[in-house]
Amino acid sequence: MSRLGVLQVDSVNVLVRSHYLPAFSRIGPYPRKQLDELAYKKRRLFEYWGHQASLLPVELHPLFRWRMNSDPHHRYLAWAKTNDKLLKVVMAQVNDRGPISASELTDTKRGGGGPWWDWGEGKAALEYLFVTGRVTTSARRNFERLYDLPERVIPQDVLSTPTPSDDDARRALIEFSAKALGVATVSDLANYFQMSKTMVRDLVQDCALQSVRVEGWTQPAFMPNKTKLAPRFEGSALLSPFDSLVWERPRTERLFGMHYRIEIYVPAPKRIFGYYVLPYLLGEELVARVDLKADRKASALLVKGAFPEDGQKPAAIASALRIDLERMAEWLELDRIDTSSTRGDVGDKLRSVRRTSRST
C-alpha cells in the first residue's frame, strides 16, 4: 500500500473482490483478512474517492481534503443543494447511531419509525456526506458500507495533521502517482488519483520530476528524480481489471500493445473474451487474457477462457499459467481447477499440461 497508494474497490465478486487481487499479483498468496484488518481494525487504510472508490493509506488523508472541501463535479452535488434538511437528519443519525448502513436509516419524516422512506435518498445523503469528508467508512458488512464520523474512525494524529494548501496537496499526489507508475504522461498522472489533466499540466513542472522521452510514445513523459531503472522482470501475474498497472486502458496499450476492455457490461452474445477477464503478465509482456470464475459451491476455479495475444506461443503460456492458477485456487481456498470447457488456444494447451493433484 505504501508503494501503490491506492486499491480500487469494486463490487463485482465473480472471482474475488478486486481490491484483494493486486497484492496477490505482486507478492503471491496472503491471508485476505490481513487487508481487512489493516483497513477496519488497525485503521492503517481508509476509504475515499482516490481512483474511484478506493482504499488509501491514512497518511494520504490530508492530501485529499481539498477534494472533500471543493469537488464541484460530484454527482450528488446538485441533489444536495435541494436536500439540506434531509442531510442534517442523516448526519444526526450517523452521529447518534454510527456505524450505520444506508439500509439501517430510519424514517424521521413520518414519525421516526420503520426503515427509511426512500432508501435511494438515504444512500444519496450518505454518499454526499462521504465525499465531503463529513462521514467515512467504519467497516463493511457483506460488502455494505457502515458509515461513522471521521473522529471515530481516522486516527487522531492523522486528523490533527495540518491541511496543506490545495496546490501543495495536488503536487504531492502527482509525485506519489509518478513513483507508483514509474514513468507516466500527464494523462497517466491525472488518471491515477482522478485529477483533471489541466490541473496536472499546470502543476507538473513544479513537482520533483524529470521530463523524459519514451520510445514510441507521442506525448512527453515524467519520472521521479534520481530514479534507478529496475532489473528485468522475470515473474508472472494474473492482474485484476482494476489493477493500477492496467486500469488506464490507453496506457496499457502504449506499454504492452494490448487493447484491453472489460466486458462485464457487454451483452453475453457480443463478448469476445468473456465476462471477467484478467490480463496475464509473463516476464515484461501481457501475453494472454484469462476469463476466470470462482465456483464456490463446487469449490472450483473455473477457467472459462484463455486466449493468447498475437505472436505469443500458447504452449509456453499454458505451462506458466497452470502454476499461477494453482496458486490462485489455493489462495481462494478452492479445491480444484476446472479447464474442461475452457475456450481459446491457451485453454487447449492447459488441458494437456501435467496436472497436479489439485486439478481436474
Secondary structure, DSSP 8 states (H G I E B T S, - for coil): -TTT--EE-----SSS-GGGHHHHHHH----HHHHHHHHHTS--EEEEESSSEEEEEGGGGGGGHHHHHH-TT-TTHHHHHT-HHHHHHHHHHHHHH-SB-GGG-B-TTTTS-SB-S-HHHHHHHHHHHHHTTSSEEEEEETTEEEEE-GGGTS-HHHHTS----HHHHHHHHHHHHHHHHSSB-HHHHHHHTT--HHHHHHHGGGSSEEEE--TT-SS-EEEETT---------EEE--TT-TTTSSHHHHHHHH-------TTS-GGG-SS-SSEEEEEETTEEEEEEEEEEETTTTEEEEEEEEE-TT--HHHHHHHHHHHHHHHHHHTT-SEEE-TT-BSHHHHHHTTS---TT--
